[in-house]
Every structure is written in structure tokens, then in C-alpha cells.
Amino acid sequence: MTVHAPSSPASPSPIGGEHGAGVTQYLQLASVLRHRITHGELQSGQQLPTVAQLATDYKLARVTVRQAYGVLAREGLITSQRGRGTFVSALPSSGADPLLRNAINDPRARDIRFDILEQRRQQALPDGLVRGGATYPDYAFIRKIHVHGGEPFCLVEIHVASEIHALFPPDGEQQHKIAYLLDKYAADRMHKVQQTLTVAPADLLLAQFLHCSFATPIAHMERRIFDTQGRIALAGRFWYRGDRFVSDVEMPFDTWANYHGALIPEALALP
């Protein structure tokens, strides 16, 4: 089957306008093309416009187009064939790898490698995680990377109350998720969990830690677990690569629709 290059868009999305302020033009172009691939406008095996054509369409220098194509090639979305052109080589999966879904959502998941970057003891809980809550005297701090299938998918910074961390086996955080350890060794002391999920572009450090491109979408989760006395037993920040993240939740419809207790109080109080 002969695959023809797609026609040039009549009104290409502007590159370098106010919506792309602060982001280099080649990353903006890569984002536009990634969007077209993700949403099925460009199909697997379809030939992309030439560098010269895209440069004309978007009023960019040819080197900028080459850089954008380079980003997508490193992500495995396109491939170039000498003398033939550039083609869409893969489409983003419609759903995350089931094993990756399990690695993200199941506290008991074991098919994860934990690369410990930093550990500190007897740390105060940062004000941004306290947010008016009652705290323990001090915390153990763990910063680590979660790796699945040889690729990092999450940067984690967790604070665990020192007296609870002392219940864990030595080096337990190198073998298990902290949530698993909390459930196994201190479940009877835990009361409730609060989580907030937001999305933002990766800064340079996150891009380096998670092996993704600068400005790649990142899912940022903050989690606080309170004990039966209302103290923060665990507080953590999690940064997930947007292309390797899925959050699975199931609950009764009535709970979802009517139970205000499922919403963090400060969010519920907003007008």
C-alpha cells in the first residue's frame, strides 16, 4: 500500500506565539506533531511532510524542524529512512501496559526497581506538606526513582515519621513501596489518606531524573497519610512521567456522587 504525505494544514498552529512563551520553537513543533499522532490525525506508517515543507508551513528554520523531528525520533514516535522520508513509526498506546498500571497503583507491586538517591534521618516535615496538620517530632526522608521495564516512571520524595519508619525492616524501602511497608507494619495506626493530583510540564531536573524531554507533561501527586491521632504519619511528593502514568480508582457510584468526605476539606471549602 502506498502511503502519501498528509496535506499541509491550512492554518498551522502558531509556533512562537504567546501560548508557547518560554518554550523553544523546536519543542513547540514537536508538541504539535506529538498531539497529531496521539489523537490519530497521523497514523502509524504515514509519511510526514518534508523538513522543507514543515519549515514553510510553520515559518520556521529548517534546523528547527530537524530538531523537532529528533525529539520525536528519540521518543520512538517517528523514524526516518534515507531516500524515502520520515514516517510515523508508533502510536501511543490507548492504555498503559497492564504491568505498569500494576506497578503504579498496587502498593504490593514487586516488579519495580527502587533506585535510592538520598536518605536522611531526623528531618522536620516541610511546611508545604504540613499545611496546618499535626506532626511527629521528626521524620525519615527518602528520595528515590521507581523504574519499570528498565525505564524510570516516577520520582518520589517521602517523609515517614521516624518512630514508624523504625518499625520497617532494614533497607525495606529498597525492596518495597513505602505504602506496602506502612500497611504491613503500622496499618492499625493509620486512619485516612489525602491525595492531590495536578499536571505541569517537566522542568530540567525532572526531565533528567525521568529520562524525558523538557516540558513533557508530568503528573504531580501529593499524598498525606494521617494516623488515628490525627498526626501526619507519611507525607510525600510523586512526579510521574505523563506518558507512563495512569491512576486507577473504583468506588460505589453513591460514594463518588454524594460523599463529601472523599474531598479534601480545604478543597471542599472553596467557593
Secondary structure, DSSP 4 states (H G I P E B T S, - for coil): ---PPPPPPSSPPPSSSGGGTTS-HHHHHHHHHHHHHHTTSS-TTPBPPPHHHHHHHHT--HHHHHHHHHHHHHTTSEEEETTTEEEE-----SS--HHHHHHHH-TT--S-EEEEEEEEEEEPPPHHHHTT-EE-S-EEEEEEEEEETTEEEEEEEEEEEHHHHTTSPTTGGGTS-HHHHHHHHHGGGEEEEEEEEEEEE--HHHHHHHT--TT-EEEEEEEEEEETTSEEEEEEEEEEEGGG--------HHHHHH-GGGS-HHHHT--
